[in-house]
Amino acid sequence: MRWLAAAAAGLAAVGWFAAAFAHAEPERASPGDGAVLNAPPAEVVLVMTQEMARQAGANDIDVYDAGGNEVTREPAVIDPNDRRRLSVRLPADLPPGAYTVRWRTLSADDGDTATGELRFRVDPAAAPSPGRELLKETLLGGGPAAPAGVTGISAAGGSGEVGWVLVAAVGGGLFVVGLGAGVVLSRRGE
């Protein structure tokens, strides 16, 4: 019975660890969330925490003006060389104003969907601000596209991809900790 409790605790620890990587959510955004720009951006770019599944309509970015009108005229595209990068072009004649970026993704890792919103403002008279470009610190950073001063962890040598050796090692470590906790708890009940 002790081993069953210990195994259950270990599996719960691994489940928690796996849940930390469950969705393809934005790690970085350009323009950043809350950015103030003097000129309209040519595109919105989101770099996700996971690769996205190549399924028609599953991954998209829609941009809306302050009145709730969609200003994007074409669907977002996944970069053919980096399935974590999703972008959509914006019209060149985008007028000053506040904009809401709504995104949705389908993870290639586990099939989970995710949605969210970011905001930016175009104001030629305002002091520019990049906003929050780094949205989520993860094990995925550290590649050439990471913002200056931000480093990540990658067992793959800094390529910006998940260091799966590191992920497996941490997951195994959590399993052992959970297993040990299960043994300790089961001995208390004797």
C-alpha positions as CSV (number, residue, x, y, z in Angstrom):
1,M,0.0,0.0,0.0
2,R,2.9,2.3,0.8
3,W,4.3,2.0,-2.7
4,L,0.9,2.8,-4.3
5,A,0.7,6.0,-2.3
6,A,4.3,6.9,-3.2
7,A,3.7,6.2,-6.9
8,A,0.5,8.3,-6.8
9,A,2.4,11.2,-5.3
10,G,5.2,10.8,-7.8
11,L,2.7,10.8,-10.7
12,A,1.0,13.8,-9.3
13,A,4.3,15.7,-9.3
14,V,5.0,14.8,-12.9
15,G,1.4,15.8,-13.8
16,W,2.0,19.2,-12.2
17,F,5.2,19.6,-14.1
18,A,3.6,18.6,-17.5
19,A,0.8,21.1,-16.8
20,A,3.4,23.9,-16.7
21,F,4.0,23.3,-20.4
22,A,0.4,22.6,-21.4
23,H,-0.4,25.6,-23.7
24,A,1.1,27.5,-26.6
25,E,0.9,30.9,-25.1
26,P,2.8,34.1,-26.0
27,E,6.3,34.2,-24.6
28,R,7.2,37.4,-26.5
29,A,5.1,40.0,-28.4
30,S,5.9,42.8,-30.8
31,P,4.5,45.3,-30.3
32,G,4.6,44.6,-26.6
33,D,1.5,44.5,-24.4
34,G,0.6,48.1,-23.5
35,A,3.0,49.6,-26.1
36,V,2.6,53.2,-27.2
37,L,3.8,53.7,-30.8
38,N,4.3,56.9,-32.8
39,A,3.6,55.0,-36.1
40,P,1.5,51.9,-36.8
41,P,3.4,48.6,-36.8
42,A,3.7,46.7,-40.0
43,E,2.7,43.5,-38.3
44,V,1.9,41.8,-34.9
45,V,4.3,39.0,-34.0
46,L,3.8,36.5,-31.2
47,V,6.4,33.9,-30.2
48,M,4.7,31.1,-28.3
49,T,6.0,28.9,-25.6
50,Q,5.3,25.8,-27.7
51,E,5.1,24.9,-31.4
52,M,1.6,25.3,-32.9
53,A,-0.2,22.6,-34.9
54,R,-0.6,23.4,-38.5
55,Q,-4.3,23.2,-38.7
56,A,-6.4,25.6,-40.8
57,G,-8.0,28.3,-38.6
58,A,-6.6,26.9,-35.3
59,N,-4.0,29.6,-34.8
60,D,-4.8,33.2,-35.5
61,I,-4.3,36.8,-34.5
62,D,-7.1,39.4,-35.0
63,V,-6.6,43.1,-34.2
64,Y,-9.6,45.3,-33.3
65,D,-9.8,49.1,-33.1
66,A,-11.4,50.9,-30.1
67,G,-14.8,50.6,-31.6
68,G,-14.5,46.8,-31.8
69,N,-14.0,46.7,-35.6
70,E,-11.5,44.2,-36.9
71,V,-8.7,45.9,-38.8
72,T,-6.8,42.8,-39.9
73,R,-7.5,41.8,-43.5
74,E,-5.8,38.5,-43.7
75,P,-5.2,35.5,-41.4
76,A,-2.2,35.1,-39.3
77,V,0.6,32.8,-40.5
78,I,2.9,30.4,-38.7
79,D,6.6,30.9,-39.7
80,P,7.6,27.9,-41.8
81,N,11.0,27.9,-40.1
82,D,9.8,28.4,-36.6
83,R,6.4,26.9,-35.6
84,R,6.4,29.0,-32.4
85,R,6.2,32.3,-34.4
86,L,2.8,33.5,-35.4
87,S,2.4,36.8,-37.2
88,V,-0.2,38.9,-39.0
89,R,0.3,41.9,-41.3
90,L,-1.5,45.1,-40.5
91,P,-2.8,47.6,-43.0
92,A,-0.4,50.4,-43.9
93,D,-3.1,53.0,-43.3
94,L,-3.8,52.0,-39.7
95,P,-5.0,55.3,-38.0
96,P,-4.0,56.5,-34.6
97,G,-5.9,54.9,-31.7
98,A,-6.1,52.0,-29.3
99,Y,-6.0,48.5,-30.5
100,T,-6.7,45.1,-29.0
101,V,-4.9,42.0,-30.2
102,R,-6.8,38.7,-29.8
103,W,-4.9,35.5,-30.4
104,R,-5.7,31.8,-30.3
105,T,-3.5,28.8,-30.6
106,L,-3.6,25.0,-30.9
107,S,-0.5,23.3,-29.3
108,A,1.3,20.8,-31.5
109,D,2.6,19.2,-28.3
110,D,-0.7,18.2,-26.7
111,G,-3.6,19.6,-28.7
112,D,-4.6,22.1,-26.1
113,T,-6.1,25.4,-27.2
114,A,-5.3,28.8,-25.7
115,T,-6.7,32.3,-26.2
116,G,-5.8,35.8,-24.9
117,E,-5.6,39.5,-25.5
118,L,-2.9,42.2,-25.7
119,R,-3.2,45.9,-26.3
120,F,-1.2,48.6,-28.0
121,R,-1.8,52.3,-28.9
122,V,-0.7,54.3,-31.9
123,D,-0.3,58.0,-31.0
124,P,2.1,60.2,-33.0
125,A,2.2,62.8,-30.2
126,A,2.9,60.5,-27.3
127,A,6.2,59.4,-25.8
128,P,6.8,56.0,-27.3
129,S,7.0,52.9,-25.0
130,P,7.7,49.3,-26.1
131,G,5.3,47.9,-23.6
132,R,5.8,44.5,-22.1
133,E,7.5,42.4,-24.8
134,L,8.6,39.5,-22.7
135,L,5.3,38.0,-21.5
136,K,6.3,34.7,-20.0
137,E,9.7,33.6,-18.7
138,T,10.1,30.0,-19.6
139,L,12.7,27.3,-20.3
140,L,12.3,28.2,-24.0
141,G,14.1,31.5,-24.0
142,G,17.8,32.2,-24.7
143,G,17.7,31.9,-28.5
144,P,18.8,34.5,-30.9
145,A,15.4,36.2,-30.8
146,A,15.3,36.7,-27.0
147,P,15.2,40.3,-25.8
148,A,18.6,41.9,-24.8
149,G,19.6,40.9,-21.3
150,V,17.2,37.9,-21.1
151,T,18.7,34.5,-21.0
152,G,17.0,31.2,-20.9
153,I,17.9,27.6,-20.2
154,S,18.4,25.2,-23.1
155,A,20.0,21.8,-23.1
156,A,20.1,22.1,-26.9
157,G,22.9,24.7,-26.7
158,G,20.9,27.9,-26.8
159,S,18.9,27.3,-30.0
160,G,15.8,28.7,-28.4
161,E,14.1,25.3,-28.5
162,V,13.0,23.3,-25.4
163,G,15.9,21.5,-23.8
164,W,14.1,18.2,-23.5
165,V,17.0,16.7,-21.6
166,L,16.5,19.4,-19.0
167,V,12.7,18.9,-19.0
168,A,13.1,15.1,-18.5
169,A,15.6,15.6,-15.7
170,V,13.4,18.1,-13.8
171,G,10.3,15.8,-14.3
172,G,12.3,12.8,-13.1
173,G,13.5,14.8,-10.1
174,L,9.9,15.8,-9.3
175,F,8.8,12.2,-9.6
176,V,11.5,11.1,-7.1
177,V,10.5,13.9,-4.7
178,G,6.9,12.9,-4.9
179,L,7.8,9.3,-4.4
180,G,9.8,10.2,-1.3
181,A,6.9,12.3,0.0
182,G,4.5,9.4,-0.5
183,V,6.8,7.0,1.4
184,V,7.1,9.4,4.3
185,L,3.4,10.1,4.4
186,S,2.5,6.4,4.2
187,R,4.9,5.6,7.1
188,R,3.2,8.2,9.3
189,G,0.0,6.3,9.0
190,E,1.5,3.1,10.5
